[in-house]
């Protein structure tokens, strides 16, 4: 009886690339371990389609291919290294953790990216130190995968990341802060507060505020309130306070929104051409979004009043919609007494998005 697997293996040497591709696909479907070494050889094929199909076949074979594929991470051919790293990112296994650690520092960014993805699958805390180095990688995709891997490792990654907050290079501190933003470790709160208050780099302080907001512990509220009036930190601090949801920030948010003078912006250039927009309006817009997150009933009248401003009307309407039915009665009351047709239109639009049906309510304007 013919051995079909061996026939497919032989077909990998055929002159016709289409036959080689079909053979690689068939070996993947068979999942026969005998196909592993021939498929690894096919990773060097002159035809891209054959190489891609061979990589997919090795991924399908899975465990029996892991160690052989792991050895390919040291192959002289960079394309083979890339293929091996890609395969292991799909079928990562503890047996190849050491080669993967080495691959994290490979000269080829594609290998580094896939190796970080594989390490994320394994969530091995031994990778943390090297992953922290990748937070400073020149390639954004590598940095993103490193952060994802640190997030997968979780709390076990927090110690080295907190230590990295002390690094002399502000870029390392920044990337470590970004990683802590996704790891959300409670042990990082006080080091991040220290960074927020005292770091010399504005980008690091801004990211520290964002990380504290993502962690969401009220213990950071006092520190955030201390910096919320700083123009360089205000937006991030407001965002963080909104995520934490502490009511102590409400008076400041109400004041910030209430002090906006629409008339001062009447003759201004478009936002993209006006630097003052970033310094003024963005903070007010973030304050409105924070009110939507905190969901305190006292915010509803403030947001209804904000509908009168063309500058922040959309943000105020979106925020009121997030309050749901709690916003309906105050909005209907505003509609009863509002004389300005333009404002009435936007109040009605907000009500309709909340599911209010004007045909069921009769009143005199």
C-alpha positions in Angstrom: 0.0 0.0 0.0 1.3 3.4 -1.0 2.6 5.7 1.8 0.8 9.0 1.0 2.8 11.1 3.4 6.1 10.0 1.8 4.7 10.8 -1.6 3.9 14.3 -0.4 7.4 14.6 1.0 8.9 13.6 -2.3 6.6 16.1 -4.1 8.3 18.9 -2.1 11.2 18.5 -4.5 9.1 18.7 -7.7 10.1 21.3 -10.3 6.6 22.7 -10.4 6.0 25.2 -7.6 2.3 24.5 -7.6 2.9 20.8 -6.9 5.3 21.7 -4.1 2.7 24.0 -2.6 0.0 21.4 -2.7 2.4 18.9 -1.1 3.2 21.2 1.7 -0.5 21.9 2.3 -1.3 18.1 2.3 1.5 17.5 4.9 0.0 20.1 7.1 -3.4 18.5 6.8 -2.0 15.1 7.6 -0.2 16.4 10.7 2.3 13.6 10.4 5.5 14.3 12.3 7.5 12.8 9.4 6.7 16.0 7.5 8.4 18.3 9.9 12.0 18.2 8.6 11.0 18.3 4.9 8.7 21.2 5.6 11.5 23.1 7.4 13.6 22.6 4.3 10.7 24.0 2.3 11.0 27.2 4.3 14.0 27.8 2.0 12.0 27.3 -1.2 12.6 29.8 -4.0 8.8 30.4 -4.2 7.2 32.6 -1.6 3.8 30.7 -1.8 5.6 27.4 -1.0 7.4 28.9 1.9 4.2 30.4 3.3 2.3 27.1 2.9 5.2 25.2 4.6 5.1 27.6 7.5 1.3 27.1 7.8 1.8 23.4 7.6 4.3 23.4 10.4 2.0 25.5 12.5 -0.8 22.9 11.9 1.5 20.0 12.9 2.1 21.8 16.2 3.9 20.2 19.1 5.9 17.6 17.1 7.4 20.5 15.2 8.3 22.8 18.1 11.9 21.8 18.8 12.9 21.6 15.2 11.4 25.0 14.5 13.0 26.4 17.6 16.4 25.5 16.2 15.6 27.4 13.1 15.8 30.6 15.1 19.5 30.3 14.7 19.4 29.6 11.0 21.8 31.7 8.9 18.9 32.5 6.6 17.0 35.5 8.1 13.8 34.5 6.2 13.9 31.1 7.9 14.4 32.8 11.2 11.3 35.0 10.5 9.2 32.0 9.5 10.3 30.1 12.6 9.5 33.0 14.9 6.1 33.4 13.2 5.3 29.7 13.7 6.3 29.7 17.4 4.2 32.8 18.0 1.2 30.5 17.1 2.4 27.3 18.9 4.7 28.7 21.6 6.0 26.0 23.9 8.2 26.0 27.0 10.7 23.7 25.3 11.9 26.6 23.2 11.8 29.4 25.7 15.6 29.9 25.7 15.8 30.3 21.9 12.9 32.7 22.1 14.7 34.8 24.7 17.6 35.0 22.3 15.3 35.9 19.4 13.9 38.8 21.4 17.2 40.6 20.7 17.6 39.4 17.1 18.9 41.9 14.5 15.8 41.3 12.4 12.7 43.3 13.7 10.3 40.7 12.3 11.9 38.0 14.4 11.9 40.2 17.5 8.2 41.0 16.9 7.1 37.4 16.6 9.4 36.3 19.4 7.7 38.8 21.7 4.3 37.5 20.6 5.4 33.9 21.4 6.7 34.9 24.8 3.3 36.6 25.4 1.6 33.3 24.7 3.9 31.6 27.2 3.6 34.4 29.8 7.0 33.5 31.1 8.3 36.0 33.8 11.9 35.2 32.9 11.4 37.3 29.8 10.6 40.5 31.6 14.0 42.0 31.7 14.5 41.5 27.9 11.0 42.8 27.2 11.7 46.0 29.0 14.6 46.5 26.7 12.2 46.2 23.7 10.1 49.0 25.1 12.8 51.2 23.6 12.9 49.4 20.3 13.0 51.5 17.1 10.1 49.6 15.6 6.6 50.4 16.9 5.3 46.9 16.2 8.0 45.4 18.4 7.3 47.9 21.2 3.6 47.0 20.9 4.2 43.3 21.1 6.6 43.8 24.1 3.9 45.7 26.0 1.3 43.0 25.1 3.7 40.3 26.4 4.3 42.3 29.7 0.5 42.6 30.0 0.1 38.8 29.6 2.8 38.2 32.2 0.8 40.5 34.5 1.7 41.2 38.1 5.0 39.2 37.9 6.2 41.9 35.5 5.5 44.8 37.8 8.6 44.6 39.9 11.1 45.0 37.1 8.9 47.6 35.4 8.8 49.7 38.6 12.5 49.4 38.8 12.7 50.7 35.2 10.9 53.9 36.3 14.2 54.9 37.9 16.2 54.6 34.7 18.3 57.6 33.6 17.0 57.5 30.1 13.6 59.2 29.9 12.5 57.0 27.0 12.9 53.8 29.1 10.9 55.4 31.9 8.2 56.4 29.4 8.0 52.9 28.0 8.0 51.3 31.4 5.1 53.6 32.4 3.2 52.7 29.2 3.6 49.0 30.2 2.4 49.6 33.7 -0.6 51.3 32.2 -1.7 48.0 30.7 -0.3 45.7 33.5 -2.4 47.8 36.0 -0.4 46.7 39.1 -1.4 48.1 42.4 2.3 48.0 43.5 3.1 50.6 40.9 0.8 53.3 42.3 3.1 55.1 44.6 6.1 54.9 42.2 3.9 56.4 39.5 2.7 59.1 41.9 6.3 60.0 42.5 6.9 60.1 38.8 3.8 62.3 38.2 5.0 64.8 40.7 8.7 64.9 40.2 9.9 63.6 36.8 11.8 66.1 34.7 10.1 64.9 31.5 6.6 66.1 30.6 5.8 63.0 28.5 6.7 60.7 31.4 4.5 62.7 33.8 1.6 62.6 31.3 1.9 58.9 30.9 2.1 58.4 34.7 -1.2 60.2 35.0 -2.7 57.9 32.3 -1.4 54.8 34.1 -2.8 55.9 37.4 -6.2 56.4 35.7 -6.0 52.9 34.2 -5.2 51.3 37.5 -8.2 53.1 38.9 -7.3 53.3 42.6 -8.6 56.3 44.5 -5.3 56.5 46.5 -4.0 58.4 43.5 -6.7 61.1 43.5 -4.9 63.6 45.8 -1.8 63.6 43.6 -3.8 64.0 40.4 -5.8 66.9 41.9 -2.4 68.6 42.8 -1.4 68.6 39.1 -4.8 69.0 37.4 -4.3 72.8 37.0 -0.9 72.4 35.3 -1.6 73.1 31.6 0.8 70.4 30.5 -0.8 67.7 32.6 -4.4 68.9 32.8 -5.9 66.7 30.1 -4.2 63.5 31.2 -5.0 64.3 34.9 -8.7 64.9 34.1 -8.9 61.7 32.1 -7.4 59.8 34.9 -9.7 61.3 37.5 -12.7 60.5 35.3 -11.6 56.9 35.1 -11.1 56.6 38.8 -14.6 58.2 39.3 -13.9 60.1 42.5 -16.4 62.9 43.2 -13.8 65.1 44.7 -12.9 66.3 41.2 -16.4 67.5 40.4 -16.1 71.1 41.6 -13.0 71.6 39.4 -14.7 70.1 36.4 -17.8 72.2 36.9 -15.7 75.3 37.2 -13.6 74.5 34.1 -16.7 73.9 31.9 -18.6 76.9 33.4 -15.7 79.4 32.7 -15.6 78.6 29.0 -16.5 81.8 27.1 -17.8 80.9 23.7 -17.6 84.5 22.5 -13.8 84.4 22.9 -13.6 81.9 20.2 -15.9 83.5 17.7 -13.2 84.7 15.2 -10.7 82.0 15.9 -9.0 79.9 13.2 -9.7 76.2 12.8 -8.5 74.1 15.7 -5.7 72.4 13.7 -4.2 75.9 13.1 -4.7 77.3 16.5 -2.3 76.2 19.3 -4.5 77.7 21.9 -7.1 75.0 21.2 -4.8 72.4 22.6 -4.3 74.5 25.7 -7.9 75.5 26.4 -10.7 73.6 24.7 -9.2 70.1 24.9 -9.2 70.3 28.7 -12.9 71.3 28.7 -13.8 68.5 26.4 -11.9 66.0 28.6 -13.8 67.4 31.6 -17.1 66.7 29.9 -16.0 63.1 29.1 -14.9 62.7 32.8 -18.4 63.8 33.9 -19.9 61.1 31.7 -17.6 58.5 33.3 -18.3 59.6 36.9 -22.1 59.6 36.3 -23.0 62.0 39.2 -26.5 63.5 39.0 -25.1 66.9 39.8 -23.4 66.9 36.4 -26.6 66.8 34.4 -27.5 70.6 34.8 -23.9 71.5 34.0 -24.0 69.4 30.8 -27.4 70.8 29.7 -26.0 74.3 30.1 -23.0 73.3 28.0 -25.4 72.5 25.1 -25.7 76.2 24.7 -22.0 76.5 23.5 -21.3 75.6 19.9 -17.8 74.7 20.9 -18.7 71.8 23.3 -22.2 71.0 22.3 -21.4 67.7 20.7 -19.4 66.5 23.7 -22.1 67.7 26.1 -24.8 65.8 24.1 -22.7 62.6 24.0 -22.1 62.8 27.7 -25.8 63.3 28.5 -26.7 60.3 26.4 -24.4 58.2 28.6 -26.5 59.3 31.6 -29.5 57.5 30.1 -33.0 58.1 31.5 -31.6 60.2 34.4 -31.0 63.0 31.8 -34.5 62.9 30.2 -36.6 64.8 32.7 -34.1 67.7 33.1 -33.7 67.9 29.3 -37.5 68.0 28.8 -37.7 70.8 31.5 -35.0 72.8 29.6 -37.0 72.3 26.3 -40.1 73.7 27.9 -38.5 77.0 28.8 -35.8 77.4 26.1 -36.5 80.2 23.6 -33.5 79.8 21.3 -34.5 77.6 18.4 -31.0 76.4 17.7 -30.5 75.2 21.3 -34.0 73.7 21.3 -33.0 71.7 18.2 -29.9 70.2 20.0 -31.8 69.5 23.2 -34.5 67.7 21.2 -31.8 65.7 19.3 -30.2 64.6 22.5 -33.6 63.6 23.9 -34.4 61.6 20.8 -31.1 59.7 21.1 -32.2 58.8 24.6 -35.4 57.3 23.2 -37.7 60.2 24.0 -40.7 60.4 21.8 -42.1 64.0 21.5 -45.4 62.7 20.3 -46.1 61.3 23.7 -45.5 64.6 25.5 -47.5 67.8 25.0 -46.3 71.0 26.4 -46.2 74.7 25.6 -42.8 76.0 24.6 
